[in-house]
Amino acid sequence: MDDPSRTPDFSFVHAADLHLDTPFKGIGSTAPHVAAQLREASLAAFDALVDLCLHRHVAFLVIAGDIYDGPERGLRAQLRFRDGLARLSSAGIPSFVVHGNHDPVETGWSALSGAWPEHVTVFGTGTVQAVAVEVDGVPIATVQGISFAQRSECENLALRFAREAGPGLQVGVLHCNVRGAASGYDDYSPCTLEDLRSIGLDYWALGHVHTRMVLSGRRGSDEAWAVYPGNLQARSPKPSERGPKGAVVVRVSAGRVQDVELVGCDVVRFDLVELDVGEIDDLAELRARLVSAARDRLAGADGRALVLRGHLVGRAELHFDLRRPGAREDLLSALREDFESDQPFCWWDSIDDQSRPAVDLDAARGGSDFAADLIALADQIRLGVSNDDVAVGNLATDLSDGLPGPLRTRRAIEQLLKSPGLPPAELVDRALVLALGELEGDRR
């Protein structure tokens, strides 16, 4: 069958960066029920990948490296991987696997010294291997691949591939860093998009980058497709780990790739709630707003569990309440209580406060009016106090001296100075903002 238009329509699944049984990174302590689900997340995501292949009746599965996270390669991860591929093999679905920089062939312990299940090809190192795929005796594709021998693979392995003679879709499976595609990734097996296009394959099943990216390819065209599916299960709060994670289903018609579809296989998702606190009056309202935002994120998570981080911005009077000792910790505990019975779970990992005082001190400091003089005075006082020095008894007089209506301001500041647990430097900041606010009010 040399005419591509007579090739049967089919689909295959492309996954990468499974990192099976890897610990989650950058997350603080969690409740026991959350910790238990996080421990199982990467393995459950792999089970979902196998289920996807079976449900869609795909022609084959390709996995583009980093099955495991490191040389340790835990026993249960290896057994789970083998058993999942065995399920596909029993259904007549071939699997094609390469190893990447996290699980290179020549390092790490293997519990699987025996033969792999039937229909499983684990590509070796040194030479690109090509395997034909048939459906009911009809050739539909040729899959090529090569694994990393060592972690620090500096060679451009893409240049070892070549288009094979014969019919069917030509697929290359490669763990690599396509230069210019994404930042922050080690430059292992470095190549360019032009390198990939020049080889003449139809679809490059890539791994290494954890963000899903279609680098090249247009529906039904002769242009070579180059795709990163992203990792199967997110494992940290980093931006590249947020949002849906899974594999891509590649649909082929008339011998050409028509489209790719991201299908979620993850069981836990990471997200960020950014909130401007400028119009929020107190911590109770802030808590309610964060709860509402989390409910919205949970409703849009396709039934997945969530790990959330809060990021607070904006200028607000609330800024100083957030800086009180223990305030953010108490807020975080309250948010966790609000979601403690939810299944799937919603876990607040942290609250990052980047809010600022309602008054723009930097802008006012550069002026030539009384407000600038007041800020300069506060700066001098701040330099003279420390967390171990509470001798700020004259602060009220110093900051309110010369203000219109100084008695009102002095009394307010004196009340502020009685606040328990606040470092003196923060008392200075709060008192300054209060004094400036009084000054602005009198100007109006």
Residue pairs with C-beta under 8 A, 6 or more apart in sequence:
1 7
1 138
1 139
1 167
2 167
4 167
4 254
4 255
4 256
5 254
5 255
7 138
7 140
7 167
7 168
7 169
7 252
7 254
7 255
8 135
8 138
8 140
9 251
9 252
9 253
9 254
10 58
10 59
10 135
10 140
10 141
10 252
11 56
11 58
11 59
11 249
11 250
11 251
11 252
12 58
12 59
12 60
12 61
12 62
12 141
12 171
12 249
12 250
12 252
13 49
13 52
13 53
13 56
13 58
13 60
13 61
13 62
13 247
13 248
13 249
13 250
14 61
14 62
14 64
14 205
14 227
14 229
14 247
14 248
14 250
14 260
15 49
15 61
15 62
15 63
15 64
15 229
15 232
15 246
15 247
15 248
15 265
16 63
16 64
16 65
16 66
16 100
16 175
16 205
16 206
16 207
16 208
16 228
16 229
16 230
16 231
16 232
17 64
17 65
17 66
17 100
17 207
17 208
17 210
17 230
17 231
17 232
18 42
18 45
18 46
18 49
18 63
18 66
18 67
18 68
18 81
18 231
18 232
18 233
19 42
19 66
19 67
19 68
19 69
19 102
19 231
19 232
19 233
19 235
20 42
20 43
20 46
20 67
20 68
20 69
20 74
20 77
20 80
20 81
21 42
21 43
21 68
21 69
21 74
21 76
21 77
21 80
22 42
22 68
22 69
22 70
22 235
23 235
24 38
24 41
24 235
24 236
25 235
25 236
26 236
26 237
26 238
27 38
27 236
27 237
27 307
27 349
28 349
28 350
30 38
30 347
30 349
31 336
31 340
31 347
33 345
34 305
34 345
34 347
37 267
37 268
37 305
37 345
38 268
40 267
41 233
41 235
41 266
41 267
41 268
42 77
42 232
42 233
42 235
43 76
43 77
43 80
44 233
44 267
45 232
45 233
45 245
45 246
45 265
45 266
45 267
46 80
46 81
46 84
46 232
46 265
47 80
47 84
48 246
48 265
48 266
48 267
49 61
49 84
49 232
49 246
49 247
49 265
50 84
50 85
50 87
50 88
52 246
52 247
52 249
52 263
52 265
53 61
53 88
53 93
54 87
54 88
54 91
54 93
56 249
58 93
58 249
59 93
59 94
59 133
59 135
59 140
59 141
60 93
60 94
60 95
60 96
60 133
60 141
60 143
61 88
61 93
61 94
61 95
61 96
62 95
62 96
62 97
62 143
62 145
62 171
62 173
62 205
63 95
63 96
63 97
63 98
63 173
63 207
64 98
64 100
64 173
64 174
64 175
64 205
64 206
64 207
64 208
64 229
65 98
65 99
65 100
65 101
65 102
65 103
65 147
65 148
65 174
65 175
65 207
65 208
66 99
66 100
66 101
66 102
66 103
66 175
66 207
66 208
67 81
67 97
67 99
67 103
68 74
68 77
68 78
68 102
68 103
68 108
69 102
69 103
70 102
70 103
70 108
71 103
71 107
71 108
71 109
72 108
72 109
73 103
73 108
73 109
73 110
73 111
75 111
78 110
78 111
78 112
79 111
82 112
82 116
82 117
85 95
85 97
85 116
85 117
85 120
86 117
88 94
88 95
88 119
89 95
89 117
89 118
89 119
89 120
90 117
92 119
93 119
94 119
94 120
94 121
94 131
94 133
95 119
95 120
95 121
96 121
96 123
96 131
96 143
96 145
96 173
97 120
97 121
97 122
97 123
97 145
97 173
98 122
98 123
98 145
98 146
98 147
98 148
98 173
98 174
98 175
98 207
99 105
99 122
99 147
99 148
99 175
100 147
100 148
100 175
100 188
100 207
100 208
101 148
101 151
101 152
101 153
101 175
101 186
101 188
101 208
102 151
104 147
104 148
104 149
104 150
104 151
104 153
105 124
105 125
105 147
105 148
105 149
106 125
106 149
106 150
107 150
107 151
116 122
121 129
121 131
121 143
121 145
122 147
123 129
123 145
123 146
123 147
123 173
124 146
124 147
125 146
125 147
125 148
125 149
126 146
126 149
127 146
127 160
128 144
128 145
128 146
128 157
128 160
128 161
128 162
129 144
129 145
129 146
130 142
130 143
130 144
130 164
131 142
131 143
131 144
132 139
132 141
132 142
132 166
132 168
133 139
133 140
133 141
133 142
133 143
133 168
134 140
139 166
139 167
139 168
140 168
140 169
140 252
141 168
141 169
141 170
141 171
141 252
142 164
142 166
142 168
142 169
142 170
142 171
143 171
143 173
144 161
144 164
144 170
144 171
144 172
144 173
144 201
145 172
145 173
145 174
146 157
146 160
146 161
146 174
147 175
148 175
148 188
148 189
151 188
152 188
153 188
153 189
154 187
154 188
154 189
154 190
155 189
156 176
156 189
156 190
156 191
156 195
157 174
157 176
157 189
157 191
158 172
158 174
158 176
158 189
158 191
158 195
158 196
158 199
159 191
159 195
159 199
161 172
161 174
161 199
161 201
162 199
162 200
163 170
163 199
163 200
163 201
164 170
167 255
168 255
169 202
169 203
169 252
169 255
169 256
169 257
170 200
170 201
170 202
170 203
171 201
171 202
171 203
171 204
171 205
172 196
172 199
172 201
172 203
172 204
172 205
173 205
174 189
174 204
174 205
174 206
174 207
175 188
175 189
175 206
175 207
175 208
176 188
176 189
176 190
176 191
176 206
176 207
176 208
177 185
177 186
177 187
177 188
177 189
177 190
177 191
177 208
177 209
178 191
178 192
178 193
178 196
178 206
178 209
178 215
178 226
178 228
179 187
179 190
179 191
179 192
180 192
180 193
181 193
181 209
181 213
181 215
181 228
182 209
182 211
182 213
182 228
182 240
184 240
185 208
185 209
188 208
189 208
193 215
193 216
193 226
196 204
196 215
196 216
196 224
196 226
197 216
197 223
197 224
197 226
199 224
200 224
201 224
202 224
202 225
202 256
202 257
203 217
203 224
203 225
203 226
203 227
203 250
203 257
204 216
204 224
204 225
204 226
204 227
205 227
205 229
206 215
206 226
206 227
206 228
207 228
207 229
208 228
209 228
209 230
210 230
210 231
210 234
210 240
210 241
211 228
211 230
211 240
212 227
212 228
212 229
212 230
212 248
212 262
213 227
213 228
213 230
214 225
214 226
214 227
214 260
215 226
215 227
215 228
216 223
216 224
216 225
216 226
217 223
217 224
217 225
217 226
217 227
217 257
217 260
219 257
219 258
219 259
220 253
220 254
220 256
220 258
221 256
222 256
225 250
225 257
225 260
227 248
227 250
227 260
229 246
229 247
229 248
229 262
230 245
230 246
230 262
231 241
231 245
232 245
232 246
232 247
232 265
232 266
233 245
233 265
233 266
233 267
233 268
234 241
234 242
234 243
234 245
234 266
234 268
234 269
234 270
235 241
236 270
237 270
237 272
237 307
237 309
237 349
239 272
241 270
242 269
242 270
242 271
242 272
243 269
243 270
243 271
244 262
244 264
244 266
244 269
244 302
245 264
245 265
245 266
245 269
246 262
246 263
246 264
246 265
246 266
247 262
247 263
247 265
248 260
248 261
248 262
248 263
249 260
249 261
249 263
250 257
250 259
250 260
251 257
251 258
251 259
251 260
251 261
252 258
264 302
264 304
266 304
267 304
267 305
267 344
268 304
268 305
268 306
268 307
269 301
269 304
269 305
269 306
269 307
270 306
270 307
270 308
270 309
271 297
271 301
271 306
271 307
271 308
271 309
272 308
272 309
272 310
272 311
273 290
273 293
273 294
273 297
273 308
273 309
273 310
273 311
274 310
274 311
274 312
274 313
275 286
275 289
275 290
275 293
275 310
275 311
275 312
275 313
276 313
276 314
277 286
277 312
277 313
277 314
277 316
277 318
277 319
277 322
277 355
278 314
278 315
278 316
279 316
280 286
280 289
280 316
280 318
281 317
281 318
282 318
282 321
283 318
283 321
283 322
283 327
283 331
286 312
286 318
286 331
287 331
287 334
287 335
287 338
290 310
290 331
290 335
290 348
291 335
291 338
294 306
294 308
294 335
294 338
294 339
294 346
294 348
297 306
297 308
297 346
298 306
298 342
298 344
298 346
301 344
303 344
304 344
305 344
305 345
305 346
305 347
306 344
306 345
306 346
306 347
307 347
307 349
308 346
308 347
308 348
308 349
309 348
309 349
309 350
309 351
309 352
310 335
310 348
310 350
310 351
310 352
311 352
311 354
312 322
312 351
312 352
312 353
312 354
312 355
313 354
313 355
314 355
314 356
315 355
315 356
315 357
315 358
315 359
315 360
316 355
316 356
316 358
317 358
318 355
319 353
319 355
319 356
319 357
319 358
320 357
320 426
320 429
320 430
320 433
321 327
322 328
322 331
322 353
322 355
323 353
323 426
324 419
324 421
324 422
325 421
325 422
326 421
328 351
328 353
331 351
332 348
332 350
332 351
335 348
335 351
336 347
336 348
339 345
339 346
339 347
339 348
357 429
357 433
358 433
358 437
359 433
359 436
359 437
361 375
361 432
361 433
364 371
364 372
364 375
364 436
365 372
365 375
365 376
365 379
366 372
370 402
370 439
371 436
371 439
374 399
374 432
374 435
374 436
374 439
375 432
375 436
377 398
377 399
378 399
378 428
378 429
378 431
378 432
381 392
381 395
381 398
381 399
381 428
382 425
382 428
382 429
385 391
385 392
385 424
385 425
385 428
386 424
386 425
387 423
387 424
387 425
389 424
390 424
392 417
392 424
392 427
392 428
393 417
395 413
395 417
395 427
395 428
395 431
396 410
396 413
396 414
396 417
396 431
397 410
399 409
399 413
399 431
399 432
399 435
400 406
400 407
400 409
400 410
400 413
400 435
403 409
403 435
403 438
403 439
403 442
404 439
404 442
405 438
405 442
408 438
409 434
409 435
409 438
412 434
412 438
413 431
413 434
413 435
416 427
416 430
416 431
416 434
417 427
417 431
419 427
419 430
422 430
